[in-house]
Amino acid sequence: MPSIEKSKVDVKNWIKLLDPTEKRTIQLITENNGRITQAKISREMGKVKVFMVLEKLKKRGIIEKIKEKKTNLIKFSDKSEFLLKK
């Protein structure tokens, strides 16, 4: 199996391990070119739930939180930027 195809399979398997809220968060970040404010995510899922999900993803090294004025900018970490590639 070529390495590109293998990496696509690895990503699909990795995404299956996430809970639905984490999957939706990853999807929102991806839809916004890898950068989205925490407030924008919170409008869809609620502040407390989003905070907990983002902390879990941050702890796993999937995302980074960057303080930007009164909100946080959420982006994929360097090791997770492959999620943006199609």
Phi and psi in radians as a Rosetta constraint file:
Dihedral C 1 N 2 CA 2 C 2 CIRCULARHARMONIC -1.060 0.35
Dihedral N 2 CA 2 C 2 N 3 CIRCULARHARMONIC 2.688 0.35
Dihedral C 2 N 3 CA 3 C 3 CIRCULARHARMONIC -1.116 0.35
Dihedral N 3 CA 3 C 3 N 4 CIRCULARHARMONIC -0.582 0.35
Dihedral C 3 N 4 CA 4 C 4 CIRCULARHARMONIC -1.138 0.35
Dihedral N 4 CA 4 C 4 N 5 CIRCULARHARMONIC -0.790 0.35
Dihedral C 4 N 5 CA 5 C 5 CIRCULARHARMONIC -1.128 0.35
Dihedral N 5 CA 5 C 5 N 6 CIRCULARHARMONIC -0.674 0.35
Dihedral C 5 N 6 CA 6 C 6 CIRCULARHARMONIC -1.115 0.35
Dihedral N 6 CA 6 C 6 N 7 CIRCULARHARMONIC -0.712 0.35
Dihedral C 6 N 7 CA 7 C 7 CIRCULARHARMONIC -1.179 0.35
Dihedral N 7 CA 7 C 7 N 8 CIRCULARHARMONIC -0.597 0.35
Dihedral C 7 N 8 CA 8 C 8 CIRCULARHARMONIC -1.118 0.35
Dihedral N 8 CA 8 C 8 N 9 CIRCULARHARMONIC -0.715 0.35
Dihedral C 8 N 9 CA 9 C 9 CIRCULARHARMONIC -1.135 0.35
Dihedral N 9 CA 9 C 9 N 10 CIRCULARHARMONIC -0.733 0.35
Dihedral C 9 N 10 CA 10 C 10 CIRCULARHARMONIC -1.052 0.35
Dihedral N 10 CA 10 C 10 N 11 CIRCULARHARMONIC -0.743 0.35
Dihedral C 10 N 11 CA 11 C 11 CIRCULARHARMONIC -1.123 0.35
Dihedral N 11 CA 11 C 11 N 12 CIRCULARHARMONIC -0.778 0.35
Dihedral C 11 N 12 CA 12 C 12 CIRCULARHARMONIC -1.056 0.35
Dihedral N 12 CA 12 C 12 N 13 CIRCULARHARMONIC -0.746 0.35
Dihedral C 12 N 13 CA 13 C 13 CIRCULARHARMONIC -1.149 0.35
Dihedral N 13 CA 13 C 13 N 14 CIRCULARHARMONIC -0.687 0.35
Dihedral C 13 N 14 CA 14 C 14 CIRCULARHARMONIC -1.125 0.35
Dihedral N 14 CA 14 C 14 N 15 CIRCULARHARMONIC -0.751 0.35
Dihedral C 14 N 15 CA 15 C 15 CIRCULARHARMONIC -1.169 0.35
Dihedral N 15 CA 15 C 15 N 16 CIRCULARHARMONIC -0.555 0.35
Dihedral C 15 N 16 CA 16 C 16 CIRCULARHARMONIC -1.062 0.35
Dihedral N 16 CA 16 C 16 N 17 CIRCULARHARMONIC -0.448 0.35
Dihedral C 16 N 17 CA 17 C 17 CIRCULARHARMONIC -1.352 0.35
Dihedral N 17 CA 17 C 17 N 18 CIRCULARHARMONIC -0.274 0.35
Dihedral C 17 N 18 CA 18 C 18 CIRCULARHARMONIC -1.403 0.35
Dihedral N 18 CA 18 C 18 N 19 CIRCULARHARMONIC 2.621 0.35
Dihedral C 18 N 19 CA 19 C 19 CIRCULARHARMONIC -1.382 0.35
Dihedral N 19 CA 19 C 19 N 20 CIRCULARHARMONIC 2.892 0.35
Dihedral C 19 N 20 CA 20 C 20 CIRCULARHARMONIC -0.987 0.35
Dihedral N 20 CA 20 C 20 N 21 CIRCULARHARMONIC -0.645 0.35
Dihedral C 20 N 21 CA 21 C 21 CIRCULARHARMONIC -1.187 0.35
Dihedral N 21 CA 21 C 21 N 22 CIRCULARHARMONIC -0.704 0.35
Dihedral C 21 N 22 CA 22 C 22 CIRCULARHARMONIC -1.139 0.35
Dihedral N 22 CA 22 C 22 N 23 CIRCULARHARMONIC -0.721 0.35
Dihedral C 22 N 23 CA 23 C 23 CIRCULARHARMONIC -1.058 0.35
Dihedral N 23 CA 23 C 23 N 24 CIRCULARHARMONIC -0.770 0.35
Dihedral C 23 N 24 CA 24 C 24 CIRCULARHARMONIC -1.137 0.35
Dihedral N 24 CA 24 C 24 N 25 CIRCULARHARMONIC -0.669 0.35
Dihedral C 24 N 25 CA 25 C 25 CIRCULARHARMONIC -1.106 0.35
Dihedral N 25 CA 25 C 25 N 26 CIRCULARHARMONIC -0.801 0.35
Dihedral C 25 N 26 CA 26 C 26 CIRCULARHARMONIC -1.057 0.35
Dihedral N 26 CA 26 C 26 N 27 CIRCULARHARMONIC -0.725 0.35
Dihedral C 26 N 27 CA 27 C 27 CIRCULARHARMONIC -1.092 0.35
Dihedral N 27 CA 27 C 27 N 28 CIRCULARHARMONIC -0.762 0.35
Dihedral C 27 N 28 CA 28 C 28 CIRCULARHARMONIC -1.097 0.35
Dihedral N 28 CA 28 C 28 N 29 CIRCULARHARMONIC -0.733 0.35
Dihedral C 28 N 29 CA 29 C 29 CIRCULARHARMONIC -1.108 0.35
Dihedral N 29 CA 29 C 29 N 30 CIRCULARHARMONIC -0.770 0.35
Dihedral C 29 N 30 CA 30 C 30 CIRCULARHARMONIC -1.094 0.35
Dihedral N 30 CA 30 C 30 N 31 CIRCULARHARMONIC -0.761 0.35
Dihedral C 30 N 31 CA 31 C 31 CIRCULARHARMONIC -1.109 0.35
Dihedral N 31 CA 31 C 31 N 32 CIRCULARHARMONIC -0.391 0.35
Dihedral C 31 N 32 CA 32 C 32 CIRCULARHARMONIC -1.842 0.35
Dihedral N 32 CA 32 C 32 N 33 CIRCULARHARMONIC 0.589 0.35
Dihedral C 32 N 33 CA 33 C 33 CIRCULARHARMONIC 0.991 0.35
Dihedral N 33 CA 33 C 33 N 34 CIRCULARHARMONIC 0.594 0.35
Dihedral C 33 N 34 CA 34 C 34 CIRCULARHARMONIC 1.474 0.35
Dihedral N 34 CA 34 C 34 N 35 CIRCULARHARMONIC 0.082 0.35
Dihedral C 34 N 35 CA 35 C 35 CIRCULARHARMONIC -2.495 0.35
Dihedral N 35 CA 35 C 35 N 36 CIRCULARHARMONIC 2.233 0.35
Dihedral C 35 N 36 CA 36 C 36 CIRCULARHARMONIC -2.672 0.35
Dihedral N 36 CA 36 C 36 N 37 CIRCULARHARMONIC 2.648 0.35
Dihedral C 36 N 37 CA 37 C 37 CIRCULARHARMONIC -1.432 0.35
Dihedral N 37 CA 37 C 37 N 38 CIRCULARHARMONIC 2.645 0.35
Dihedral C 37 N 38 CA 38 C 38 CIRCULARHARMONIC -1.103 0.35
Dihedral N 38 CA 38 C 38 N 39 CIRCULARHARMONIC -0.601 0.35
Dihedral C 38 N 39 CA 39 C 39 CIRCULARHARMONIC -1.083 0.35
Dihedral N 39 CA 39 C 39 N 40 CIRCULARHARMONIC -0.685 0.35
Dihedral C 39 N 40 CA 40 C 40 CIRCULARHARMONIC -1.157 0.35
Dihedral N 40 CA 40 C 40 N 41 CIRCULARHARMONIC -0.690 0.35
Dihedral C 40 N 41 CA 41 C 41 CIRCULARHARMONIC -1.164 0.35
Dihedral N 41 CA 41 C 41 N 42 CIRCULARHARMONIC -0.713 0.35
Dihedral C 41 N 42 CA 42 C 42 CIRCULARHARMONIC -1.087 0.35
Dihedral N 42 CA 42 C 42 N 43 CIRCULARHARMONIC -0.545 0.35
Dihedral C 42 N 43 CA 43 C 43 CIRCULARHARMONIC -1.082 0.35
Dihedral N 43 CA 43 C 43 N 44 CIRCULARHARMONIC -0.493 0.35
Dihedral C 43 N 44 CA 44 C 44 CIRCULARHARMONIC -1.565 0.35
Dihedral N 44 CA 44 C 44 N 45 CIRCULARHARMONIC -0.599 0.35
Dihedral C 44 N 45 CA 45 C 45 CIRCULARHARMONIC -2.127 0.35
Dihedral N 45 CA 45 C 45 N 46 CIRCULARHARMONIC -0.148 0.35
Dihedral C 45 N 46 CA 46 C 46 CIRCULARHARMONIC 1.701 0.35
Dihedral N 46 CA 46 C 46 N 47 CIRCULARHARMONIC 2.523 0.35
Dihedral C 46 N 47 CA 47 C 47 CIRCULARHARMONIC -1.108 0.35
Dihedral N 47 CA 47 C 47 N 48 CIRCULARHARMONIC -0.825 0.35
Dihedral C 47 N 48 CA 48 C 48 CIRCULARHARMONIC -1.163 0.35
Dihedral N 48 CA 48 C 48 N 49 CIRCULARHARMONIC -0.806 0.35
Dihedral C 48 N 49 CA 49 C 49 CIRCULARHARMONIC -1.069 0.35
Dihedral N 49 CA 49 C 49 N 50 CIRCULARHARMONIC -0.774 0.35
Dihedral C 49 N 50 CA 50 C 50 CIRCULARHARMONIC -1.113 0.35
Dihedral N 50 CA 50 C 50 N 51 CIRCULARHARMONIC -0.748 0.35
Dihedral C 50 N 51 CA 51 C 51 CIRCULARHARMONIC -1.001 0.35
Dihedral N 51 CA 51 C 51 N 52 CIRCULARHARMONIC -0.815 0.35
Dihedral C 51 N 52 CA 52 C 52 CIRCULARHARMONIC -1.148 0.35
Dihedral N 52 CA 52 C 52 N 53 CIRCULARHARMONIC -0.735 0.35
Dihedral C 52 N 53 CA 53 C 53 CIRCULARHARMONIC -1.125 0.35
Dihedral N 53 CA 53 C 53 N 54 CIRCULARHARMONIC -0.781 0.35
Dihedral C 53 N 54 CA 54 C 54 CIRCULARHARMONIC -1.120 0.35
Dihedral N 54 CA 54 C 54 N 55 CIRCULARHARMONIC -0.652 0.35
Dihedral C 54 N 55 CA 55 C 55 CIRCULARHARMONIC -1.110 0.35
Dihedral N 55 CA 55 C 55 N 56 CIRCULARHARMONIC -0.714 0.35
Dihedral C 55 N 56 CA 56 C 56 CIRCULARHARMONIC -1.116 0.35
Dihedral N 56 CA 56 C 56 N 57 CIRCULARHARMONIC -0.789 0.35
Dihedral C 56 N 57 CA 57 C 57 CIRCULARHARMONIC -1.157 0.35
Dihedral N 57 CA 57 C 57 N 58 CIRCULARHARMONIC -0.637 0.35
Dihedral C 57 N 58 CA 58 C 58 CIRCULARHARMONIC -1.162 0.35
Dihedral N 58 CA 58 C 58 N 59 CIRCULARHARMONIC -0.744 0.35
Dihedral C 58 N 59 CA 59 C 59 CIRCULARHARMONIC -1.084 0.35
Dihedral N 59 CA 59 C 59 N 60 CIRCULARHARMONIC -0.609 0.35
Dihedral C 59 N 60 CA 60 C 60 CIRCULARHARMONIC -1.378 0.35
Dihedral N 60 CA 60 C 60 N 61 CIRCULARHARMONIC -0.148 0.35
Dihedral C 60 N 61 CA 61 C 61 CIRCULARHARMONIC 1.459 0.35
Dihedral N 61 CA 61 C 61 N 62 CIRCULARHARMONIC 0.304 0.35
Dihedral C 61 N 62 CA 62 C 62 CIRCULARHARMONIC -1.468 0.35
Dihedral N 62 CA 62 C 62 N 63 CIRCULARHARMONIC -0.658 0.35
Dihedral C 62 N 63 CA 63 C 63 CIRCULARHARMONIC -2.185 0.35
Dihedral N 63 CA 63 C 63 N 64 CIRCULARHARMONIC 2.942 0.35
Dihedral C 63 N 64 CA 64 C 64 CIRCULARHARMONIC -2.220 0.35
Dihedral N 64 CA 64 C 64 N 65 CIRCULARHARMONIC 2.515 0.35
Dihedral C 64 N 65 CA 65 C 65 CIRCULARHARMONIC -1.868 0.35
Dihedral N 65 CA 65 C 65 N 66 CIRCULARHARMONIC 2.229 0.35
Dihedral C 65 N 66 CA 66 C 66 CIRCULARHARMONIC -2.084 0.35
Dihedral N 66 CA 66 C 66 N 67 CIRCULARHARMONIC 2.100 0.35
Dihedral C 66 N 67 CA 67 C 67 CIRCULARHARMONIC -1.172 0.35
Dihedral N 67 CA 67 C 67 N 68 CIRCULARHARMONIC 2.168 0.35
Dihedral C 67 N 68 CA 68 C 68 CIRCULARHARMONIC -2.362 0.35
Dihedral N 68 CA 68 C 68 N 69 CIRCULARHARMONIC 1.756 0.35
Dihedral C 68 N 69 CA 69 C 69 CIRCULARHARMONIC 0.954 0.35
Dihedral N 69 CA 69 C 69 N 70 CIRCULARHARMONIC -2.047 0.35
Dihedral C 69 N 70 CA 70 C 70 CIRCULARHARMONIC -1.676 0.35
Dihedral N 70 CA 70 C 70 N 71 CIRCULARHARMONIC 0.073 0.35
Dihedral C 70 N 71 CA 71 C 71 CIRCULARHARMONIC -2.331 0.35
Dihedral N 71 CA 71 C 71 N 72 CIRCULARHARMONIC 3.051 0.35
Dihedral C 71 N 72 CA 72 C 72 CIRCULARHARMONIC -1.891 0.35
Dihedral N 72 CA 72 C 72 N 73 CIRCULARHARMONIC 2.380 0.35
Dihedral C 72 N 73 CA 73 C 73 CIRCULARHARMONIC -1.614 0.35
Dihedral N 73 CA 73 C 73 N 74 CIRCULARHARMONIC 2.247 0.35
Dihedral C 73 N 74 CA 74 C 74 CIRCULARHARMONIC -1.867 0.35
Dihedral N 74 CA 74 C 74 N 75 CIRCULARHARMONIC 2.264 0.35
Dihedral C 74 N 75 CA 75 C 75 CIRCULARHARMONIC -2.507 0.35
Dihedral N 75 CA 75 C 75 N 76 CIRCULARHARMONIC 2.791 0.35
Dihedral C 75 N 76 CA 76 C 76 CIRCULARHARMONIC -1.180 0.35
Dihedral N 76 CA 76 C 76 N 77 CIRCULARHARMONIC 2.502 0.35
Dihedral C 76 N 77 CA 77 C 77 CIRCULARHARMONIC -1.227 0.35
Dihedral N 77 CA 77 C 77 N 78 CIRCULARHARMONIC 2.893 0.35
Dihedral C 77 N 78 CA 78 C 78 CIRCULARHARMONIC -0.979 0.35
Dihedral N 78 CA 78 C 78 N 79 CIRCULARHARMONIC -0.680 0.35
Dihedral C 78 N 79 CA 79 C 79 CIRCULARHARMONIC -1.316 0.35
Dihedral N 79 CA 79 C 79 N 80 CIRCULARHARMONIC -0.214 0.35
Dihedral C 79 N 80 CA 80 C 80 CIRCULARHARMONIC -1.886 0.35
Dihedral N 80 CA 80 C 80 N 81 CIRCULARHARMONIC 0.052 0.35
Dihedral C 80 N 81 CA 81 C 81 CIRCULARHARMONIC -1.111 0.35
Dihedral N 81 CA 81 C 81 N 82 CIRCULARHARMONIC -0.289 0.35
Dihedral C 81 N 82 CA 82 C 82 CIRCULARHARMONIC -1.053 0.35
Dihedral N 82 CA 82 C 82 N 83 CIRCULARHARMONIC -0.355 0.35
Dihedral C 82 N 83 CA 83 C 83 CIRCULARHARMONIC -1.149 0.35
Dihedral N 83 CA 83 C 83 N 84 CIRCULARHARMONIC -0.370 0.35
Dihedral C 83 N 84 CA 84 C 84 CIRCULARHARMONIC -1.419 0.35
Dihedral N 84 CA 84 C 84 N 85 CIRCULARHARMONIC -0.401 0.35
Dihedral C 84 N 85 CA 85 C 85 CIRCULARHARMONIC -1.385 0.35
Dihedral N 85 CA 85 C 85 N 86 CIRCULARHARMONIC 2.397 0.35
